[in-house]
Amino acid sequence: MPLRVPCPQCGKFPPPPCDCPPLPPGPPDLPEEEEAVEAEIPRTVIELRREKRRGRPVIVIGNFAEGADLGDFARALKEKCASGGTVKGKSIEIQGDHRETIEAYFADLGFKTKRTGG
């Protein structure tokens, strides 16, 4: 069953059609380039997990999109947190409990984060 939508100018419901002049055209569509750029950015939620290794906290950061350059992320995080860390497989490990700093870093880049584990 089609929805009955009133005319935006006179408020009459069809049928019969109203005698109002046609509305001006709306805003132009987005160029295809901008749509393609938005489609390229995967919207994943980065997971932060706190673990203890030999009694010391370690933050394991995972769930990155395929093709993400973990080396650059790790380098920037180690500098921002002023601590050590490494890339292991598909995750980054940062020494110390720097979850707030890491969340702020990824929020500035437009990523969402989620704390998992302890």
Secondary structure per residue as TSV (DSSP state, phi and psi in degrees):
chain	resnum	aa	ss	phi	psi
A	1	M	-	360.0	119.5
A	2	P	-	-69.3	148.5
A	3	L	-	-76.8	141.8
A	4	R	-	-92.7	114.3
A	5	V	-	-112.7	128.5
A	6	P	-	-72.6	159.0
A	7	C	-	-66.9	132.2
A	8	P	T	-69.3	-15.0
A	9	Q	T	-96.1	-47.4
A	10	C	T	-106.9	-18.1
A	11	G	-	86.1	3.1
A	12	K	-	-76.9	145.5
A	13	F	-	-91.7	136.6
A	14	P	S	-74.7	162.1
A	15	P	S	-74.7	164.0
A	16	P	S	-76.9	157.3
A	17	P	-	-67.2	148.4
A	18	C	-	-81.5	168.8
A	19	D	-	-100.9	21.2
A	20	C	-	-72.7	149.0
A	21	P	-	-68.9	156.0
A	22	P	-	-66.3	151.0
A	23	L	-	-74.1	152.8
A	24	P	-	-67.3	158.3
A	25	P	-	-64.8	151.4
A	26	G	-	-79.3	-171.3
A	27	P	-	-65.8	151.8
A	28	P	-	-67.7	155.1
A	29	D	-	-70.1	156.6
A	30	L	-	-65.9	143.7
A	31	P	-	-62.2	152.8
A	32	E	H	-63.9	-28.8
A	33	E	H	-63.3	-45.0
A	34	E	H	-65.2	-39.2
A	35	E	H	-63.5	-38.4
A	36	A	H	-67.5	-37.7
A	37	V	H	-65.5	-42.7
A	38	E	H	-64.6	-33.8
A	39	A	H	-72.4	-25.9
A	40	E	H	-72.7	-28.5
A	41	I	S	-82.1	109.5
A	42	P	-	-76.2	134.3
A	43	R	-	-97.6	84.9
A	44	T	-	-104.2	158.1
A	45	V	E	-100.9	120.0
A	46	I	E	-82.4	131.2
A	47	E	E	-98.1	134.0
A	48	L	E	-113.4	122.7
A	49	R	E	-124.6	129.1
A	50	R	E	-95.5	128.0
A	51	E	E	-126.4	162.6
A	52	K	E	-112.6	128.9
A	53	R	E	-125.5	115.8
A	54	R	T	54.5	37.6
A	55	G	T	83.5	-1.8
A	56	R	E	-112.8	143.9
A	57	P	E	-75.5	143.8
A	58	V	E	-134.7	133.9
A	59	I	E	-99.4	121.7
A	60	V	E	-103.8	121.6
A	61	I	E	-108.8	124.3
A	62	G	E	-141.4	-170.3
A	63	N	-	66.1	43.3
A	64	F	-	-82.0	156.9
A	65	A	-	-70.9	154.9
A	66	E	T	-61.3	136.1
A	67	G	T	87.0	0.8
A	68	A	-	-69.7	140.0
A	69	D	-	-85.8	92.3
A	70	L	H	-66.4	-30.0
A	71	G	H	-61.2	-43.5
A	72	D	H	-66.2	-43.4
A	73	F	H	-59.8	-46.0
A	74	A	H	-63.1	-43.3
A	75	R	H	-60.8	-45.6
A	76	A	H	-67.2	-39.7
A	77	L	H	-68.1	-40.5
A	78	K	H	-62.8	-39.0
A	79	E	H	-68.8	-42.9
A	80	K	H	-67.5	-37.9
A	81	C	H	-89.0	-9.6
A	82	A	T	54.2	50.4
A	83	S	S	-148.6	176.1
A	84	G	-	-86.9	170.3
A	85	G	E	177.6	175.6
A	86	T	E	-155.9	166.8
A	87	V	E	-107.0	123.9
A	88	K	E	-127.3	111.8
A	89	G	T	65.0	-120.4
A	90	K	T	-105.5	25.0
A	91	S	E	-138.1	163.9
A	92	I	E	-116.4	137.1
A	93	E	E	-116.1	127.2
A	94	I	E	-118.5	130.3
A	95	Q	E	-76.0	135.5
A	96	G	S	96.2	166.8
A	97	D	-	-96.7	88.9
A	98	H	-	-117.6	38.7
A	99	R	H	-61.8	-41.3
A	100	E	H	-63.3	-43.3
A	101	T	H	-64.7	-41.9
A	102	I	H	-66.7	-42.2
A	103	E	H	-62.1	-41.6
A	104	A	H	-64.6	-39.9
A	105	Y	H	-61.6	-48.1
A	106	F	H	-72.0	-30.9
A	107	A	H	-64.8	-37.7
A	108	D	H	-64.6	-29.9
A	109	L	T	-85.0	-6.2
A	110	G	T	94.0	12.7
A	111	F	-	-95.8	154.7
A	112	K	E	-100.4	145.9
A	113	T	E	-122.5	158.2
A	114	K	E	-141.7	130.3
A	115	R	E	-85.0	128.8
A	116	T	E	-125.3	163.1
A	117	G	E	74.2	-145.0
A	118	G	-	-86.1	360.0
